[in-house]
């Protein structure tokens, strides 16, 4: 599957993109376009991704050699509620506290909700770095084990959706259902958007300092960045975006943590592996997503056997904030009418 760089939706209508507003925004946009132009050719994209992956592994070995014995990853999580287990995995630089409180409270009435701090974020900032998407997928398995759980429904937002896919491939018997939200398939199958690079850089907290009482200006600056992730013209019904901004500032992700997550994303490759996901899967995509264009959701639906595709009109990248009820209804539908098997899964005696 050839990688594409798009600024149009599936019907050919242009996706409304905000123009870069500062010199740094423009430079990031240019850098993003330059890098992503290298990914236009699948063979070159795979080679770059492979090189990034080898670089991560080499640095891991080097750090272990200098540091003596291998340090066990320290991964933090937050949990609450009762019922079937539901794991929430956040996106780039997002931690386990960075979810809409109103949504988490509703989910905890029906599920045992486990919100993981990905490596480099929240209270997992001391976890070993660098790392890969596979490492973070194995972290989810470790968290489930620590919680005394064999299986869970796994929900992944953006980068968290990549981790969720990898988790389903590496630990297939530990996933009840898979919900992939505003995310992409591995290199080279994703559809790139140069504008997304500058947007992602805008939310990467630059210093990693914790600001327990953000100033009005700090909140305003972060809010401006967050609004670029939502559909054009989106007006939240309450203070959920202000809350999200404060959550990110209270426990910031360092530049190096964000850099390591970026490396992990770029090293994640081989979409052919997705054909081995037989977990019941739902792909949720915002039709007006300015970061992950809808073509990515369509690609995932083609790559994962039997996956259901749900596109939400008028919604951007922050689906848990912009379309909270849609996700709640979807998760509750799965809880009340669980799908126990995928009709596309091979039978035990099927050797073909």
C-alpha positions in Angstrom: 0.0 0.0 0.0 1.5 3.3 -1.0 1.8 6.1 1.5 -0.1 9.3 0.6 0.2 12.9 1.7 -3.2 14.4 1.7 -5.2 17.5 2.4 -8.5 16.2 1.1 -11.1 13.9 2.5 -12.3 10.7 0.8 -14.8 12.7 -1.3 -12.2 15.0 -2.6 -13.4 18.0 -0.5 -10.5 20.0 1.1 -10.0 19.5 4.8 -9.8 22.9 6.4 -6.4 23.4 7.8 -5.3 26.3 10.0 -2.4 28.3 8.6 0.8 28.4 10.6 0.7 31.6 12.7 4.3 32.1 13.8 7.8 31.6 12.3 8.4 28.5 14.4 5.0 27.1 13.2 6.1 27.7 9.6 9.5 26.1 10.2 7.9 23.1 11.7 5.4 22.9 8.9 8.3 23.0 6.4 10.3 20.4 8.3 7.3 18.2 8.5 6.6 18.5 4.8 10.3 17.7 4.0 10.4 14.6 6.2 7.0 13.3 5.0 8.0 13.8 1.4 10.6 11.1 2.1 7.8 8.7 3.1 6.0 9.0 -0.3 7.8 5.9 -1.5 7.0 2.8 0.6 10.4 1.2 0.2 12.2 4.4 1.4 9.6 4.9 4.2 10.3 1.3 5.4 14.0 1.8 5.2 13.8 5.1 7.3 11.5 3.5 9.8 13.8 0.4 10.1 16.8 2.7 10.6 15.0 4.7 13.4 14.1 1.4 15.0 17.7 0.1 15.0 18.8 3.4 16.4 16.4 3.0 19.3 17.5 -0.6 20.0 21.2 0.4 19.8 20.8 3.2 22.3 18.8 0.9 24.6 21.7 -1.6 24.6 24.3 1.1 25.0 22.4 2.6 28.0 22.1 -0.9 29.6 25.8 -1.5 29.1 26.6 1.8 30.8 24.0 1.4 33.6 24.8 -2.2 34.6 21.8 -4.5 35.1 18.6 -3.9 33.3 16.2 -1.5 35.1 12.6 -2.7 35.2 10.3 -0.1 33.6 8.3 1.9 36.1 4.9 2.4 34.7 2.1 4.2 36.5 -1.6 3.9 36.0 -4.8 5.4 37.5 -7.9 3.3 38.1 -11.5 3.5 39.3 -14.9 2.0 39.0 -16.2 -1.5 38.9 -17.2 -3.9 36.1 -15.4 -5.3 33.0 -11.9 -3.9 32.6 -11.4 -1.0 30.2 -7.9 0.3 29.4 -7.5 3.9 28.1 -4.3 4.7 26.3 -3.6 8.3 25.5 -1.9 9.9 22.5 1.3 11.8 21.9 2.6 13.4 25.2 -0.7 12.6 26.9 -0.8 10.9 30.3 -3.4 8.9 32.1 -4.8 12.0 33.8 -5.4 13.7 30.4 -9.0 12.6 29.8 -12.4 14.4 30.2 -13.4 14.0 33.8 -17.1 13.9 32.9 -16.4 11.0 30.5 -14.2 9.0 32.9 -16.8 9.4 35.7 -19.5 8.1 33.4 -17.4 5.1 32.3 -16.5 4.3 35.9 -20.2 3.6 36.6 -20.0 0.6 34.2 -16.3 -0.4 33.9 -13.2 -0.8 35.9 -11.3 2.0 34.1 -7.5 1.8 33.9 -5.8 4.9 32.5 -2.1 4.3 31.8 0.7 6.9 31.9 2.7 6.1 28.8 6.4 6.1 29.1 7.7 9.7 29.4 4.4 11.1 30.6 2.6 11.6 33.9 4.1 9.5 36.7 5.9 7.2 34.2 8.6 9.9 33.4 11.3 7.7 35.0 10.6 4.7 32.8 13.6 3.7 30.6 14.1 5.7 27.5 14.3 5.5 24.5 11.6 2.9 23.8 9.4 1.5 21.0 5.7 1.1 20.4 6.2 -2.6 21.2 7.8 -1.6 24.6 4.7 0.5 25.4 2.4 -2.4 24.3 4.2 -4.7 26.7 3.8 -2.1 29.4 0.0 -2.5 29.0 0.3 -6.2 29.5 2.4 -5.6 32.7 -0.3 -3.2 34.0 -3.0 -5.7 33.4 -1.0 -8.4 35.2 -0.4 -6.0 38.2 -4.1 -5.3 38.4 -4.9 -9.1 38.5 -6.6 -9.0 35.1 -6.3 -11.5 32.3 -8.2 -9.5 29.6 -9.7 -6.0 29.0 -11.3 -3.9 26.4 -8.5 -1.6 25.0 -9.2 1.9 23.8 -6.4 3.8 22.1 -6.5 7.5 21.1 -4.1 8.6 18.4 -0.6 7.3 19.4 -2.5 5.2 21.9 -4.2 3.6 19.0 -0.9 2.5 17.7 0.0 1.0 21.1 -3.4 -0.7 21.2 -2.8 -2.3 17.8 0.6 -3.6 18.8 -0.8 -4.9 22.1 -3.5 -6.8 20.1 -0.8 -8.3 18.0 1.6 -9.2 20.8 -0.9 -10.2 23.4 -4.0 -11.3 21.4 -5.5 -13.4 24.1 -5.6 -10.5 26.6 -7.9 -8.2 24.4 -11.7 -8.6 24.7 -12.4 -5.7 22.2 -10.3 -3.1 20.5 -11.4 0.5 19.9 -9.0 2.5 17.8 -9.7 6.2 17.8 -8.2 8.8 15.5 -5.1 6.7 14.7 -3.0 5.4 11.9 -1.6 2.1 10.6 2.1 1.3 10.6 4.7 2.7 8.1 4.3 2.7 5.2 0.5 2.4 5.1 -0.5 5.6 6.8 -1.6 8.7 4.9 0.6 11.6 6.0 -0.4 15.1 6.8 2.5 17.6 7.0 0.3 20.0 9.0 0.0 17.4 11.7 3.7 17.7 12.5 3.5 21.3 13.5 0.2 20.7 15.4 1.8 17.9 17.4 4.8 20.0 18.2 2.5 22.7 19.5 1.3 20.5 22.4 4.7 19.0 23.3 5.3 20.8 26.6 8.8 22.3 26.2 10.4 21.9 29.6 8.7 19.1 31.5 8.3 21.3 34.6 5.1 20.8 36.6 2.8 23.9 36.8 0.3 23.2 39.5 -1.2 26.6 39.1 -1.0 27.6 35.5 -1.2 31.3 34.7 -3.9 32.6 32.4 -1.4 33.1 29.6 -0.1 29.6 29.9 -3.6 28.1 29.7 -4.5 30.4 26.8 -1.4 29.4 24.8 -2.1 25.7 25.4 -5.7 26.1 24.6 -4.8 27.8 21.3 -2.8 24.7 20.4 -5.6 22.3 21.4 -8.2 24.2 19.4 -6.2 23.4 16.2 -6.8 19.7 17.0 -10.5 20.0 17.0 -12.9 20.5 14.0 -12.9 24.0 12.6 -15.4 26.1 14.5 -15.8 23.6 17.4 -17.1 25.2 20.6 -17.0 23.0 23.7 -20.2 22.8 25.8 -18.2 23.3 29.0 -14.7 23.8 30.2 -13.4 20.4 29.0 -10.6 21.9 26.9 -9.5 24.2 29.7 -9.4 21.1 31.9 -7.4 19.2 29.4 -4.9 22.1 29.1 -4.5 22.2 32.9 -4.1 18.4 33.1 -1.2 18.6 30.6 0.5 21.5 32.4 0.2 20.0 35.9 2.3 17.0 34.9 4.3 18.0 31.9 6.1 15.8 29.4 9.7 16.7 28.8 11.2 17.5 25.5 13.2 14.3 25.6 10.1 12.3 26.5 8.2 13.8 23.5 11.2 13.2 21.3 11.3 9.5 22.4 7.6 9.1 21.6 8.2 10.6 18.2 11.0 8.2 17.5 8.8 5.3 18.6 6.0 6.4 16.2 8.5 6.7 13.3 10.0 3.3 14.0 6.6 1.5 14.0 6.3 -0.4 10.7 4.9 -3.4 8.8 1.2 -3.0 8.3 0.9 -6.6 7.0 1.0 -7.7 10.6 -2.5 -6.2 11.2 -4.0 -9.1 9.3 -3.3 -11.2 12.4 -5.6 -9.1 14.6 -8.8 -11.1 15.1 -10.1 -9.3 18.1 -13.4 -7.6 17.5 -12.3 -4.1 16.4 -14.0 -0.7 16.0 -12.3 2.2 14.3 -13.6 5.6 15.2 -12.6 8.5 13.0 -13.5 12.2 13.0 -14.5 13.3 9.5 -13.0 16.8 10.1 -9.7 15.5 11.7 -7.0 18.0 10.7 -4.2 15.8 12.2 -5.0 12.2 11.2 -6.9 12.4 7.9 -9.9 10.0 7.5 -8.0 8.0 4.8 -6.1 6.4 7.7 -9.2 5.0 9.3 -10.3 3.5 6.0 -6.9 1.9 5.6 -7.1 0.4 9.1 -10.6 -1.0 8.3 -9.1 -2.7 5.2 -6.1 -4.1 7.0 -7.7 -5.5 10.1 -10.0 -8.4 9.3 -13.7 -7.7 10.1 -13.0 -4.3 11.6 -16.0 -1.9 11.9 -15.5 1.7 10.7 -17.4 4.5 12.4 -16.9 8.1 11.0 -18.2 10.9 13.1 -19.3 14.0 11.1 -18.1 17.4 12.1 -15.6 16.0 14.6 -11.8 16.6 14.6 -8.9 14.7 16.3 -10.0 15.0 19.9 -13.0 12.6 19.7 -13.2 11.9 23.5 -13.7 15.6 24.0 -15.7 16.5 20.9 -17.9 13.5 20.7 -18.0 12.1 24.2 -21.5 10.6 24.0 -20.7 8.8 20.8 -17.8 6.9 22.4 -19.8 6.2 25.6 -22.7 4.8 23.5 -20.3 2.7 21.5 -18.5 1.3 24.6 -21.8 0.6 26.3 -23.2 -1.2 23.3 -20.2 -3.5 23.3 -20.7 -4.0 27.0 -24.4 -4.9 26.7 -24.0 -6.9 23.5 -20.5 -8.3 23.6 -19.0 -9.7 20.5 -17.1 -12.8 21.6 -15.5 -13.7 18.3 -14.5 -12.4 14.9 -16.1 -14.3 12.0 -12.9 -13.7 10.1 -10.8 -15.5 12.7 -9.4 -18.8 11.3 -10.8 -22.0 12.9 -8.4 -24.1 15.0 -8.4 -26.8 12.2 -7.9 -24.2 9.4 -4.3 -24.6 8.2 -4.7 -22.6 5.1 
